[in-house]
């Protein structure tokens, strides 16, 4: 584990083999900007058959106090064959400053490797956050991606795994919560390039006040990727009459022998369930919090790093309390 700047000089062979080989800087303006302007970031290289027991925790802190800043963190994570690792990317602000954070992370998952990745975006409510997670999977590899999005005035979250070997498994798991006038845009693109691969996408959104959310999920099954098993689910809960969500699940299939499903739901809090809890003596505020915790449980239950899981549970409870007190 070291800075990407140092790795470019000291581990040039590994970096040259993988850096900018997967994130599409030629067709994505923000990836191109990051590739042009990044000065540093984090480099993680996990040796063949190594099992890293403790999570690797990467904390980015923005504390701009004057002129508006433009930052371009770049991360490269390489897990070689048969290795295991967990990496947490945590983005926070020390104040409500205005800045643009344009993050690109490339993850290479070797044969039979297992990677669990966390993206925790808790930045300033005045910040603009663009993040791209590009994952390249080889034969029989496993990736689990967790995203928790709370901060930012305008947020664009791109997750793009490519299942490039037979027997891959990809789990994309996320939760975004917005209020005030926040805008959160999530774009998922899961590419099945080889046969016998499984993928799951579970994204939940909770929107309050005049905030707006977007979920655009696409499963692409390439020609020859037979026996693909892919599922995509997006559930959204609107807490106010002025919150909006646009959801667009898509399937793009070029092969016959596949099993693919997708679905999306948009709704408000269940009044009958709320009435049931209140009729059992549960105060209205507490009853709503219970229902919202149940809605987010699916996202948190599959996290395996307990301190992160507990921290996110506390964050969600605090978010609910602030929302109900407004």
C-alpha positions in Angstrom: 0.0 0.0 0.0 1.5 3.3 -1.0 0.8 6.6 -2.8 0.1 6.2 -6.5 2.8 8.8 -7.2 5.4 6.7 -5.5 4.1 3.5 -7.2 4.5 5.1 -10.6 8.2 5.4 -9.9 8.9 2.4 -7.8 6.4 -0.3 -9.1 6.4 0.9 -12.7 5.8 -2.5 -14.3 2.6 -3.2 -12.4 1.3 0.3 -12.7 2.1 0.5 -16.4 0.3 -2.8 -17.0 -2.9 -1.6 -15.4 -3.2 2.1 -14.9 -5.7 3.7 -17.3 -6.2 0.4 -19.2 -9.8 -0.1 -18.0 -11.3 3.3 -17.2 -12.4 4.7 -20.6 -10.8 8.1 -20.7 -11.3 8.4 -24.4 -15.1 8.5 -24.2 -15.8 9.8 -20.7 -15.1 13.5 -20.1 -14.6 13.2 -16.4 -12.3 10.2 -16.6 -10.3 12.1 -19.2 -10.1 15.1 -16.8 -8.9 12.9 -14.0 -6.4 11.1 -16.2 -5.0 14.5 -17.3 -4.9 16.2 -13.9 -4.4 13.6 -11.2 -1.3 14.1 -9.1 -1.7 11.3 -6.6 -3.9 8.7 -5.0 -3.6 5.3 -3.5 -2.0 2.2 -5.0 -2.8 -1.3 -3.5 -1.1 -4.4 -4.8 -2.0 -7.8 -3.3 0.4 -10.6 -4.2 -0.7 -13.9 -5.6 -2.4 -16.1 -3.0 -2.1 -13.5 -0.3 -5.0 -13.1 2.2 -5.1 -9.7 3.8 -7.1 -10.2 7.0 -7.4 -6.5 8.0 -9.3 -4.0 5.8 -7.3 -1.3 4.0 -8.8 2.0 5.0 -8.3 5.0 2.7 -9.5 8.4 4.0 -9.7 11.5 1.8 -10.4 14.7 3.7 -11.4 17.9 1.9 -10.8 21.1 4.0 -10.8 23.9 1.4 -11.5 27.2 3.1 -11.0 29.7 0.3 -11.0 29.5 -3.4 -13.1 26.7 -5.0 -11.0 23.6 -5.5 -10.8 20.9 -8.2 -9.4 17.6 -6.9 -8.8 14.4 -8.9 -7.9 11.5 -6.7 -6.8 8.4 -8.6 -6.8 4.9 -7.1 -5.4 1.6 -8.5 -6.2 -1.7 -6.7 -4.6 -4.9 -8.1 -5.5 -8.2 -6.5 -3.5 -11.0 -8.1 -4.7 -14.6 -8.6 -6.2 -16.4 -5.5 -5.8 -13.3 -3.3 -8.3 -11.7 -0.9 -8.6 -8.1 0.2 -11.0 -5.5 1.5 -10.6 -1.8 0.7 -12.6 1.1 2.1 -12.6 4.5 0.3 -14.0 7.2 2.6 -14.6 10.8 1.4 -15.4 13.5 4.0 -15.3 17.3 4.4 -14.3 19.4 7.4 -16.6 22.2 6.4 -19.3 23.2 3.9 -16.9 24.5 1.3 -17.6 24.4 -2.5 -15.3 22.1 -4.6 -15.4 19.5 -7.3 -14.1 16.0 -6.4 -13.6 13.9 -9.5 -12.5 10.4 -8.4 -11.5 7.4 -10.5 -10.8 4.0 -9.1 -9.6 1.0 -11.1 -9.8 -2.5 -9.6 -8.2 -5.6 -11.2 -9.5 -8.9 -9.8 -7.3 -11.8 -10.8 -8.3 -15.4 -11.2 -10.1 -16.9 -8.1 -9.4 -13.6 -6.3 -11.9 -12.1 -3.9 -12.3 -8.3 -3.4 -14.7 -6.4 -1.2 -14.8 -2.6 -1.9 -16.6 0.2 0.0 -17.3 3.7 -1.3 -18.5 6.0 1.5 -19.3 9.5 0.2 -20.0 11.9 3.1 -18.8 15.1 1.6 -19.9 18.7 1.9 -23.5 19.4 1.0 -22.2 22.2 -1.3 -19.6 20.0 -3.0 -19.9 18.4 -6.5 -18.8 14.7 -6.5 -18.1 12.6 -9.6 -16.9 9.1 -9.0 -16.1 6.2 -11.3 -15.4 2.7 -10.2 -14.1 0.5 -13.0 -13.7 -3.2 -12.2 -12.0 -5.8 -14.4 -12.7 -9.4 -13.4 -10.8 -12.5 -14.5 -11.9 -16.2 -14.3 -13.8 -17.3 -11.2 -13.2 -14.0 -9.4 -15.6 -12.4 -6.9 -16.2 -8.7 -6.3 -18.6 -7.1 -3.9 -19.1 -3.3 -4.1 -20.8 -1.2 -1.4 -21.7 2.4 -2.0 -23.2 4.7 0.6 -23.9 8.2 -0.7 -25.1 11.0 1.6 -23.1 14.2 0.9 -22.7 16.4 -2.1 -24.9 19.0 -3.9 -24.7 17.2 -7.2 -23.4 13.6 -7.2 -22.7 11.3 -10.1 -21.8 7.7 -9.1 -20.6 5.4 -11.9 -20.0 1.7 -11.3 -18.8 -0.4 -14.2 -17.7 -4.0 -13.7 -16.7 -6.2 -16.7 -16.9 -9.9 -16.0 -14.1 -10.9 -18.4 -13.6 -14.6 -17.3 -15.8 -17.6 -16.9 -17.4 -18.2 -13.5 -17.2 -14.6 -12.3 -19.5 -13.3 -9.6 -20.3 -9.6 -9.2 -22.4 -8.0 -6.4 -23.2 -4.3 -6.7 -24.8 -3.0 -3.5 -25.7 0.6 -2.8 -27.8 3.1 -0.8 -28.2 6.8 -1.5 -30.0 9.3 0.7 -30.8 12.9 -0.3 -32.6 15.9 1.1 -32.9 19.7 0.6 -32.1 20.2 -3.1 -29.5 17.5 -3.5 -29.2 15.7 -6.8 -27.9 12.1 -6.8 -27.3 10.3 -10.1 -26.3 6.6 -10.2 -25.2 4.9 -13.4 -24.6 1.1 -13.3 -23.2 -0.8 -16.3 -22.5 -4.5 -15.7 -20.9 -6.2 -18.7 -21.0 -10.0 -19.0 -18.2 -10.7 -21.5 -17.8 -14.5 -20.8 -20.0 -17.5 -20.1 -21.2 -18.9 -16.8 -21.1 -15.6 -14.8 -23.5 -14.2 -12.1 -24.2 -10.6 -11.2 -26.5 -8.9 -8.7 -27.4 -5.2 -8.4 -29.3 -4.0 -5.4 -29.7 -0.2 -5.1 -32.0 1.6 -2.7 -32.8 5.3 -2.6 -34.4 7.5 0.1 -35.3 11.0 -1.0 -36.8 13.9 1.0 -37.6 17.6 0.6 -37.0 18.8 -3.0 -34.1 16.4 -3.7 -33.9 14.4 -6.9 -32.4 11.0 -7.6 -31.6 9.0 -10.8 -30.9 5.3 -11.2 -29.8 4.1 -14.6 -28.8 0.5 -14.5 -27.8 -1.5 -17.6 -26.9 -5.2 -17.9 -25.0 -6.0 -21.1 -24.7 -9.6 -22.1 -22.2 -10.0 -24.9 -22.5 -12.5 -27.7 -21.1 -15.8 -26.5 -21.8 -15.1 -22.8 -24.2 -18.0 -22.5 -25.6 -19.2 -19.1 -25.5 -15.7 -17.7 -27.5 -15.2 -14.5 -28.1 -11.5 -13.8 -30.5 -9.6 -11.6 -31.0 -5.9 -11.1 -33.3 -4.3 -8.5 -33.8 -0.6 -7.6 -36.2 0.4 -4.8 -36.9 4.0 -4.0 -38.8 5.7 -1.1 -40.1 9.2 -1.4 -40.6 11.0 2.0 -42.1 14.2 0.6 -44.4 15.1 -2.3 -41.7 17.3 -3.8 -38.9 14.7 -4.0 -38.4 13.1 -7.4 -36.7 9.9 -8.7 -36.1 8.8 -12.3 -35.3 5.1 -12.6 -34.4 3.2 -15.8 -33.4 -0.4 -15.5 -32.2 -1.9 -18.8 -31.2 -5.2 -20.4 -29.0 -5.4 -23.5 -28.7 -9.0 -24.5 -26.9 -10.5 -27.4 -27.2 -14.2 -26.4 -30.2 -16.5 -26.0 -29.3 -18.9 -23.2 -29.4 -16.4 -20.3 -31.4 -15.7 -17.2 -31.8 -11.9 -16.7 -34.3 -9.9 -14.7 -34.7 -6.3 -13.7 -37.2 -4.2 -11.7 -37.8 -0.9 -10.1 -40.2 0.4 -7.5 -41.1 3.9 -6.4 -43.3 4.6 -3.4 -44.0 6.4 -0.2 -44.1 5.2 3.3 -46.8 2.5 3.8 -49.6 4.2 5.8 -51.1 0.8 6.8 -47.8 -0.4 8.3 -47.4 2.9 10.0 -50.9 2.7 11.5 -50.2 -0.8 12.6 -47.1 0.2 14.6 -48.9 3.3 16.1 -51.9 1.2 17.1 -49.4 -1.0 19.1 -48.2 2.1 21.1 -45.2 3.0 19.0 -44.9 6.8 18.6 -45.1 8.1 15.1 -41.5 9.4 14.8 -40.1 6.1 16.2 -42.4 4.1 13.9 -41.2 5.9 10.8 -37.6 5.4 11.9 -38.2 1.6 12.3 -39.7 1.4 8.9 -36.8 3.3 7.3 -34.3 1.2 9.1 -36.0 -1.9 7.7 -35.8 -0.4 4.2 -32.0 0.1 4.5 -31.3 -3.2 6.2 -30.8 -5.1 3.0 -28.0 -2.8 2.0 -26.2 -3.0 5.3 -26.6 -6.6 6.2 -24.2 -7.8 3.5 -21.3 -5.6 4.8 -18.7 -7.8 6.4 -16.6 -5.1 8.1 -18.4 -4.6 11.4 -17.0 -1.1 12.4 -18.1 0.2 9.0 -21.5 -1.4 9.2 -22.1 0.0 12.7 -20.9 3.4 11.7 -23.2 3.5 8.7 -26.1 2.3 10.9 -25.5 5.3 13.2 -25.2 7.6 10.3 -28.6 6.5 8.9 -30.3 6.9 12.2 -28.9 10.4 12.5 -30.1 11.2 9.0 -33.6 10.0 9.8 -33.7 12.1 13.0 -32.6 15.2 11.2 -35.1 14.6 8.5 -38.0 14.1 10.9 -37.1 17.1 13.0 -37.3 19.6 10.1 
